[in-house]
Amino acid sequence: MNTRPFPPPFPPFLSPLPPTSLRNWASALLVLLVYGSCLPPSDAQPEATATPSGSLHFRINETLTNTEEPYFVEITSRWRDYLESEQYVRTDSEFWNYDRMPRPDYSYIQLLLELRSSLRNGERIDCNIIGLIPVVEDHYLLKCLFTRPDPKTGAPQLRNQTSVYAQADTYQFVNSTQYHQRVWEQRQVGTIRYSIHPEHRFDSTQAKRMAAFNQRMAEYFDTEAIAFDYVVANNTTQLNQLLGYDYNPYSYQPVQTGGLTDNYNRIIYAGNNSAYYPHEVVHLYTYRGFAGQYHAWVDEGIAAYFGGSTGYELAWHLQKLKVFLAAHPDYEIRERAALQKNIPNGEYTTDFRYAIGGLLIQKIYEREGMTGLFEALRYGRSDADYFRLLEDKLQVAPADFGAYVKREVAQLQTLTPAEMDRLKY
């Protein structure tokens, strides 16, 4: 393993003042499609075989005029069978095409696992077929509305509007990304294959910087540079549509930038109008070397430490946290679940998890270098494992967590506006 020190990801003037003690860090799981921050990696498990206790209902919009076409009958029938089969993440499902991608898109998996969970909780889900049309490249586009009755009034509640693609010859379903890679412009830069939204202006300088960061991470993770796909769009609305979501509950967040990593298919999705997204690259390396071994906050902390978040280096977010805590000294930093949100400073940019997680990973790194981070990634997935890590590495008991974070943040050097500006990437 590579144990040589990693150069600080920010200039010397951004380093914290000498701490009086070294302790701690914090926790959380995947982001679904909440793009104010990054969407973390999926560890979806194979389906169980239990029978759903709820009900799944299908309805075809009565205004459609092509419902008797053979392709319409076959594809809608297969879609219904697929949803009822619960074979959502199998790599050998008869319903799915695996020529280019070993699993369905991340977004489809999240939708389908949420659907399965609702059914097993006894809910009624309605799948409304609102259209099925031929599109270019010998494919069909199936549009679906997923609704459920309001528990009090019975009125339908919209949950998702989804786009699904099927091949014209086999009627097998294909990933939305897989389809768009056939129709969007492609660029190869180093080991990275870019798929570019038609409205995005590609910046080759950013792409070269991304390739260089990828190589750098490979060196510090002591491995070969990962070859991956990078899908770039101007904002998360475009990215959602690429992923097959015309609408989901997170479609209209106040900050329309962010992304996610699909580790199974080795794809970075960037809705940040940039060919450079270092945070998401780090997820590829933690997953490849340590999949299934780490707590999500360890993963996000390492990604924030090396790759920043939402277009800014970690030090920028720590300054935002410093200012907020100075103005709100009684704000509780305690429960992990309560920290799964942005700092309530009106900017919608700094997630508590990434700022605090990155800070505490930085503290571990300062003590133990890459060896300490590799060990942190092996501590386990549970909250108990996470807090054991904090005690072992930073000597911070769970009850002292909030006080430690506040003390360390308060000691950070205050940055000027010019210094903050230089932390944007």
C-alpha positions as CSV (number, residue, x, y, z in Angstrom):
1,M,0.0,0.0,0.0
2,N,1.1,3.5,-0.7
3,T,1.8,5.2,2.7
4,R,3.6,8.3,1.6
5,P,2.0,11.6,2.8
6,F,-0.6,13.1,0.5
7,P,0.1,16.8,0.0
8,P,-2.5,19.0,1.6
9,P,-5.4,19.6,-1.0
10,F,-5.3,23.3,-0.1
11,P,-2.5,25.9,0.1
12,P,-0.5,26.3,3.4
13,F,-2.4,29.5,4.3
14,L,-5.6,27.4,4.5
15,S,-4.2,24.9,7.0
16,P,-5.9,25.0,10.5
17,L,-4.2,26.6,13.4
18,P,-2.4,24.1,15.7
19,P,-5.2,22.1,17.5
20,T,-5.1,21.6,21.3
21,S,-6.3,18.1,20.7
22,L,-6.9,15.7,17.8
23,R,-10.1,13.7,17.8
24,N,-13.3,12.7,15.9
25,W,-15.5,12.7,12.8
26,A,-19.2,11.9,11.6
27,S,-21.8,9.8,9.4
28,A,-24.5,9.3,6.6
29,L,-25.5,7.2,3.6
30,L,-26.2,7.7,-0.1
31,V,-27.8,10.8,-1.5
32,L,-30.8,9.7,-3.6
33,L,-31.1,12.3,-6.4
34,V,-30.7,15.3,-4.1
35,Y,-28.2,17.2,-6.1
36,G,-27.2,20.0,-3.8
37,S,-24.4,17.7,-2.8
38,C,-23.1,14.6,-4.4
39,L,-25.0,11.5,-4.7
40,P,-23.1,8.7,-3.1
41,P,-22.4,5.2,-4.3
42,S,-25.0,2.5,-4.3
43,D,-24.7,-0.8,-2.5
44,A,-28.1,-2.2,-3.5
45,Q,-28.4,-5.8,-2.5
46,P,-30.0,-8.6,-4.5
47,E,-33.7,-8.9,-4.1
48,A,-35.3,-11.1,-1.5
49,T,-38.1,-13.4,-2.6
50,A,-40.8,-12.2,-0.2
51,T,-44.1,-11.5,-1.7
52,P,-45.2,-7.8,-1.7
53,S,-48.1,-7.1,0.6
54,G,-49.2,-4.0,-1.3
55,S,-50.5,-3.8,-4.8
56,L,-49.2,-2.6,-8.2
57,H,-51.7,-1.4,-10.7
58,F,-51.2,-0.6,-14.4
59,R,-53.2,1.8,-16.5
60,I,-52.7,2.9,-20.1
61,N,-53.7,6.4,-21.0
62,E,-56.9,6.2,-23.0
63,T,-55.8,9.0,-25.4
64,L,-53.0,6.9,-27.0
65,T,-53.7,5.8,-30.5
66,N,-51.0,3.1,-31.0
67,T,-51.9,0.7,-28.2
68,E,-52.7,-2.1,-30.7
69,E,-49.2,-1.9,-32.3
70,P,-47.2,-5.1,-31.7
71,Y,-44.3,-3.2,-30.2
72,F,-46.7,-1.4,-27.8
73,V,-48.3,-4.6,-26.6
74,E,-45.0,-6.4,-26.2
75,I,-43.0,-3.6,-24.4
76,T,-45.8,-2.7,-22.0
77,S,-46.3,-6.3,-21.2
78,R,-42.6,-6.8,-20.5
79,W,-42.4,-3.7,-18.4
80,R,-45.3,-5.0,-16.2
81,D,-43.7,-8.4,-15.9
82,Y,-40.4,-6.8,-15.0
83,L,-41.9,-4.7,-12.2
84,E,-43.8,-7.6,-10.9
85,S,-40.8,-9.9,-11.0
86,E,-38.8,-7.9,-8.6
87,Q,-35.7,-8.9,-10.5
88,Y,-34.5,-5.3,-10.3
89,V,-30.7,-5.6,-9.9
90,R,-29.9,-9.1,-11.2
91,T,-27.2,-9.2,-13.8
92,D,-28.9,-12.0,-15.7
93,S,-32.5,-10.7,-15.9
94,E,-34.3,-11.7,-19.1
95,F,-35.8,-8.3,-19.2
96,W,-32.6,-6.2,-19.5
97,N,-29.9,-5.8,-22.0
98,Y,-26.4,-6.0,-20.5
99,D,-24.2,-5.5,-23.6
100,R,-22.7,-2.3,-22.3
101,M,-23.7,-1.9,-18.7
102,P,-23.8,-4.8,-16.1
103,R,-26.6,-3.3,-14.1
104,P,-29.6,-0.9,-14.7
105,D,-28.8,2.8,-14.2
106,Y,-28.4,3.9,-10.7
107,S,-31.6,6.0,-10.9
108,Y,-33.7,3.0,-12.1
109,I,-32.4,0.9,-9.2
110,Q,-33.3,3.5,-6.7
111,L,-36.8,3.9,-8.2
112,L,-37.4,0.2,-8.3
113,L,-36.1,-0.5,-4.8
114,E,-38.2,2.3,-3.5
115,L,-41.2,0.8,-5.3
116,R,-40.5,-2.6,-3.8
117,S,-40.2,-1.1,-0.3
118,S,-43.6,0.7,-0.8
119,L,-45.3,-2.5,-1.9
120,R,-43.9,-4.4,1.1
121,N,-45.2,-1.7,3.4
122,G,-48.7,-2.4,2.1
123,E,-49.0,0.6,-0.2
124,R,-50.8,0.8,-3.5
125,I,-48.7,2.0,-6.5
126,D,-50.1,3.0,-9.8
127,C,-48.0,2.8,-13.0
128,N,-49.6,4.9,-15.6
129,I,-48.4,4.4,-19.2
130,I,-48.6,7.8,-20.8
131,G,-46.7,7.1,-24.0
132,L,-44.7,4.7,-26.1
133,I,-43.0,5.9,-29.2
134,P,-40.2,5.0,-31.7
135,V,-37.1,7.1,-31.3
136,V,-33.7,7.2,-33.2
137,E,-31.2,4.4,-33.1
138,D,-33.8,1.7,-33.4
139,H,-35.2,2.1,-29.9
140,Y,-38.6,2.8,-28.3
141,L,-39.2,5.3,-25.5
142,L,-41.7,4.3,-22.8
143,K,-43.1,7.1,-20.5
144,C,-44.5,6.2,-17.1
145,L,-46.1,8.1,-14.3
146,F,-45.9,6.5,-10.8
147,T,-48.5,7.6,-8.4
148,R,-50.0,6.5,-5.1
149,P,-53.2,7.5,-3.3
150,D,-53.0,10.1,-0.6
151,P,-53.4,8.2,2.7
152,K,-56.0,10.7,3.9
153,T,-57.9,11.8,0.7
154,G,-57.3,9.1,-1.8
155,A,-56.2,11.6,-4.4
156,P,-53.3,10.5,-6.5
157,Q,-49.9,11.7,-5.5
158,L,-47.2,12.0,-8.2
159,R,-44.0,10.3,-7.2
160,N,-42.0,10.0,-10.5
161,Q,-42.3,10.4,-14.2
162,T,-39.9,8.0,-15.8
163,S,-38.4,7.4,-19.2
164,V,-37.5,3.8,-20.1
165,Y,-35.8,2.7,-23.4
166,A,-36.2,-0.6,-25.2
167,Q,-34.4,-2.1,-28.2
168,A,-36.5,-2.4,-31.3
169,D,-35.3,-5.9,-32.2
170,T,-35.4,-7.7,-28.8
171,Y,-37.7,-5.4,-26.8
172,Q,-35.2,-5.7,-24.0
173,F,-34.8,-2.6,-21.8
174,V,-31.6,-0.6,-21.9
175,N,-30.2,2.0,-19.6
176,S,-31.2,5.6,-20.3
177,T,-27.4,6.4,-20.2
178,Q,-26.7,3.5,-22.6
179,Y,-29.2,4.9,-25.0
180,H,-27.9,8.5,-24.8
181,Q,-24.3,7.4,-25.3
182,R,-25.4,6.3,-28.8
183,V,-26.8,9.8,-29.6
184,W,-24.7,12.2,-27.7
185,E,-21.2,13.4,-28.7
186,Q,-18.3,11.3,-27.2
187,R,-14.8,12.4,-26.3
188,Q,-11.9,10.3,-24.9
189,V,-9.5,12.0,-22.5
190,G,-7.0,9.7,-20.9
191,T,-8.9,6.8,-19.4
192,I,-12.1,8.9,-19.3
193,R,-14.9,8.6,-21.9
194,Y,-17.1,11.7,-21.9
195,S,-20.7,11.7,-23.0
196,I,-21.7,15.4,-23.6
197,H,-25.2,16.8,-23.3
198,P,-26.1,18.7,-26.6
199,E,-26.4,22.0,-24.7
200,H,-23.1,21.7,-22.9
201,R,-20.0,23.4,-24.2
202,F,-17.2,20.9,-23.5
203,D,-14.0,22.3,-22.0
204,S,-11.0,20.2,-22.9
205,T,-8.8,22.0,-20.3
206,Q,-11.1,20.9,-17.6
207,A,-11.1,17.3,-19.0
208,K,-7.3,17.2,-19.0
209,R,-7.3,18.4,-15.4
210,M,-9.8,15.6,-14.6
211,A,-7.5,13.0,-16.2
212,A,-4.6,14.3,-14.2
213,F,-6.6,14.1,-10.9
214,N,-7.6,10.6,-11.8
215,Q,-4.0,9.6,-12.3
216,R,-3.1,11.3,-9.0
217,M,-5.7,9.4,-7.1
218,A,-4.5,6.1,-8.7
219,E,-1.0,6.8,-7.3
220,Y,-2.2,7.5,-3.8
221,F,-4.5,4.5,-3.8
222,D,-1.6,2.4,-5.2
223,T,-3.5,1.1,-8.2
224,E,-3.9,1.6,-11.9
225,A,-5.9,4.6,-13.2
226,I,-9.6,3.7,-13.4
227,A,-11.2,3.8,-16.8
228,F,-14.7,5.2,-16.5
229,D,-17.5,7.1,-18.3
230,Y,-18.2,10.7,-17.4
231,V,-21.6,12.1,-18.4
232,V,-21.7,15.9,-18.3
233,A,-24.7,18.2,-18.4
234,N,-25.2,21.8,-17.5
235,N,-27.4,21.2,-14.4
236,T,-29.2,18.6,-12.5
237,T,-32.5,19.0,-14.4
238,Q,-30.7,17.9,-17.6
239,L,-29.0,15.1,-15.6
240,N,-32.2,13.8,-14.2
241,Q,-33.7,13.6,-17.7
242,L,-30.6,11.7,-18.9
243,L,-31.1,9.3,-16.1
244,G,-34.7,8.7,-17.0
245,Y,-36.4,11.0,-14.5
246,D,-38.6,13.6,-16.1
247,Y,-39.7,14.3,-12.6
248,N,-38.8,13.1,-9.1
249,P,-39.4,14.7,-5.7
250,Y,-35.9,16.3,-5.8
251,S,-36.2,17.8,-9.3
252,Y,-36.5,21.4,-8.3
253,Q,-34.0,22.0,-5.5
254,P,-32.8,25.6,-5.1
255,V,-29.3,24.8,-6.2
256,Q,-29.3,22.9,-9.6
257,T,-25.8,21.5,-9.5
258,G,-24.3,18.3,-8.3
259,G,-23.8,14.7,-9.4
260,L,-23.4,11.1,-8.4
261,T,-21.2,8.1,-9.0
262,D,-22.6,4.7,-10.3
263,N,-19.9,2.4,-9.0
264,Y,-21.4,-0.7,-10.6
265,N,-21.2,0.6,-14.1
266,R,-18.2,3.0,-13.4
267,I,-20.0,6.1,-14.5
268,I,-19.7,9.6,-13.1
269,Y,-22.8,11.8,-13.6
270,A,-22.0,15.5,-13.5
271,G,-24.8,18.1,-13.4
272,N,-22.3,20.8,-12.7
273,N,-21.6,22.2,-16.2
274,S,-18.0,21.0,-15.9
275,A,-15.7,18.2,-17.2
276,Y,-14.0,18.4,-13.8
277,Y,-15.6,16.7,-10.8
278,P,-12.9,15.4,-8.4
279,H,-15.2,14.4,-5.6
280,E,-16.9,11.8,-7.6
281,V,-13.6,10.3,-8.9
282,V,-12.6,9.5,-5.3
283,H,-15.7,7.4,-4.9
284,L,-14.6,5.2,-7.7
285,Y,-11.3,4.4,-5.9
286,T,-12.8,3.8,-2.4
287,Y,-15.3,1.5,-4.0
288,R,-12.8,-0.5,-6.1
289,G,-10.5,-1.1,-3.2
290,F,-12.9,-1.4,-0.3
291,A,-16.4,-2.1,-1.5
292,G,-18.8,-3.1,1.2
293,Q,-16.3,-2.4,4.0
294,Y,-16.8,1.3,4.9
295,H,-19.3,3.5,6.6
296,A,-20.8,6.0,4.2
297,W,-19.5,9.0,6.1
298,V,-16.0,7.6,5.8
299,D,-16.5,7.4,2.1
300,E,-17.9,11.0,1.8
301,G,-15.3,12.4,4.2
302,I,-12.4,11.0,2.0
303,A,-14.1,12.3,-1.2
304,A,-14.6,15.7,0.4
305,Y,-11.0,15.8,1.7
306,F,-9.4,15.1,-1.6
307,G,-12.1,16.4,-4.0
308,G,-14.1,19.0,-2.2
309,S,-17.8,19.3,-2.9
310,T,-20.3,21.3,-5.0
311,G,-17.4,23.1,-6.9
312,Y,-15.4,24.2,-3.9
313,E,-12.4,22.7,-2.0
314,L,-13.0,21.4,1.5
315,A,-11.4,24.5,3.2
316,W,-14.2,26.7,1.6
317,H,-16.9,24.6,3.2
318,L,-15.0,24.6,6.6
319,Q,-15.0,28.3,6.5
320,K,-18.8,28.3,5.9
321,L,-19.2,25.9,8.9
322,K,-16.9,28.2,11.0
323,V,-19.0,31.3,10.3
324,F,-22.2,29.4,10.9
325,L,-21.1,28.0,14.3
326,A,-19.7,31.3,15.4
327,A,-23.1,32.8,14.8
328,H,-25.0,29.9,16.3
329,P,-22.8,28.5,19.2
330,D,-25.7,26.5,20.6
331,Y,-26.4,24.6,17.4
332,E,-26.4,20.9,18.2
333,I,-23.9,18.8,16.3
334,R,-24.8,15.4,17.7
335,E,-27.2,13.0,15.9
336,R,-25.9,11.7,12.6
337,A,-29.3,11.7,11.0
338,A,-29.9,15.3,11.9
339,L,-26.7,16.3,10.1
340,Q,-27.8,14.9,6.7
341,K,-28.6,18.3,5.3
342,N,-27.1,21.6,4.2
343,I,-25.9,24.2,6.7
344,P,-29.0,26.4,7.1
345,N,-27.2,29.6,6.0
346,G,-29.4,30.2,3.0
347,E,-26.8,29.1,0.5
348,Y,-27.8,25.5,0.0
349,T,-24.2,24.6,-0.8
350,T,-22.4,23.1,2.3
351,D,-23.6,19.7,3.6
352,F,-22.8,19.1,7.2
353,R,-21.7,15.6,6.4
354,Y,-19.1,16.5,3.9
355,A,-17.7,19.5,5.8
356,I,-17.5,17.6,9.1
357,G,-16.6,14.3,7.5
358,G,-13.8,15.9,5.5
359,L,-12.4,17.7,8.5
360,L,-12.2,14.5,10.5
361,I,-10.7,12.5,7.7
362,Q,-8.1,15.3,7.5
363,K,-7.3,14.8,11.2
364,I,-6.9,11.1,10.7
365,Y,-4.7,11.8,7.6
366,E,-2.5,14.2,9.6
367,R,-1.8,11.5,12.1
368,E,-1.5,8.4,10.0
369,G,-1.4,9.4,6.3
370,M,-2.9,7.1,3.7
371,T,-2.4,4.1,5.9
372,G,-4.9,5.6,8.3
373,L,-7.4,6.2,5.6
374,F,-7.1,2.7,4.2
375,E,-7.7,1.3,7.7
376,A,-10.7,3.7,8.1
377,L,-12.2,2.2,5.0
378,R,-12.1,-1.3,6.5
379,Y,-13.8,-0.5,9.8
380,G,-17.3,-1.6,8.8
381,R,-20.6,-0.1,7.7
382,S,-22.5,0.3,10.9
383,D,-22.8,3.4,13.1
384,A,-21.1,1.4,15.9
385,D,-18.2,0.7,13.6
386,Y,-18.0,4.3,12.7
387,F,-17.9,5.5,16.3
388,R,-15.3,2.8,17.1
389,L,-13.2,4.3,14.3
390,L,-13.5,7.8,15.9
391,E,-12.4,6.5,19.3
392,D,-9.5,4.5,17.9
393,K,-8.1,7.1,15.6
394,L,-9.0,10.4,17.2
395,Q,-9.8,9.4,20.8
396,V,-13.2,11.0,20.6
397,A,-16.1,9.4,22.5
398,P,-19.6,9.7,20.9
399,A,-20.7,12.0,23.7
400,D,-17.8,14.4,22.9
401,F,-18.3,14.5,19.2
402,G,-20.1,17.8,18.8
403,A,-17.8,19.6,21.2
404,Y,-14.7,18.3,19.4
405,V,-16.0,19.4,16.0
406,K,-16.9,22.9,17.3
407,R,-13.5,23.3,18.9
408,E,-11.6,22.2,15.8
409,V,-13.6,24.4,13.5
410,A,-13.2,27.4,15.8
411,Q,-9.4,27.1,15.5
412,L,-9.4,27.2,11.7
413,Q,-7.7,30.2,10.2
414,T,-10.2,32.9,9.0
415,L,-9.9,33.4,5.3
416,T,-10.2,36.6,3.3
417,P,-12.7,36.9,0.4
418,A,-9.8,36.6,-2.1
419,E,-8.6,33.4,-0.4
420,M,-12.1,32.0,-0.5
421,D,-12.4,32.8,-4.2
422,R,-9.3,30.8,-5.0
423,L,-11.0,27.6,-3.5
424,K,-13.6,27.4,-6.3
425,Y,-12.8,24.9,-9.0
